[in-house]
Amino acid sequence: MKILYFAWVRERIGMPEEEIALPAEVSTPADLLAFLSKRGPEYESAFERPEIIRVAVDQTHVDHDMPIGDAREIALFPPMTGG
């Protein structure tokens, strides 16, 4: 699955995107964030507050408890502020 990272999430991880084979137990965005946070210190830093991370599955915003299903891409980004 393609995972896209935006803004300071991308900066902390050090890459804009990656392809990851997700384990079967990752079925929701909450599961994905927990899985990613265990991939190393840069991921742990990016996802230390998973509740604020916004998620889009195949370009549609979803809640953290929604099923990922057979999505092709998931985008992860922090909340945005206006100016």
N, C-alpha and C positions, 0 to 999 in steps of 0.2 A: 504494500500500500504506500502511496506517496503521502508524506507528511510535509506540510509547508509551515515555515516559521516566519513570523513578522515582528517588526519593531524590536523592542528590547529582548523578546524571547529569542529572536534570530541572533542578536548580538551576544547574548549569554551562551548560547549553544555553539555559535561560531560557524553556522551554515544556514543557507536559506531554505533548503529542503533536503529530504533523503527518502529512499525507498526502504521500508522495513517490513519484514515478515512478522506479523503479529501473532502471538500465541493465541490459542483458542479461547482462553479465559478473558481476553480483552474484547468485550462486547459493547461497551459504552465509552463515551468520551472520558468519564471519570476513571474507568479502568485504564484507558490509554494514558492519561496523565500520571496515574500511579505507576504504570509500567515504565514510562519514559523517565520519571524522576529517579529510577534506580539504575539508569544507564551510565552514570558517572557524575562527577561534581558539577560540571557545567549544566547538565540536565536538572540536577537537584536544585541548583540555583534558579534556573528558569521557571521551575514548577513548584517552588517552595510554598506558594499560595495558590493552589489549583483552583480555588473557588473564584478567583478573579480572571482566569483565563477564558477568553471567548473561543468558541469552537464553531467551525463551519464544516459540514459534511457534504461533499460534492456541491460546494458553493451555496449551501443553505445553512443559516444559523440554527443551531440546535442546543437544547439543554444538555447538561452533563449526564443525565440519566436516560437519554434517548438511545435506542439501539444503533450501532454503526452499520450493521448488516453487511452487504457486499459493496460498500463504498469504494470508490477509486481513489479519492483524495480527501484528506482532512487538513484543514488550516487551523493553526493555533496562534492566537494573538492576544496581547493585553488589552485592557479597556482603553479606548481612545478619548482624548479630551479635545474640545473645540477651542478655537482661538479667534 
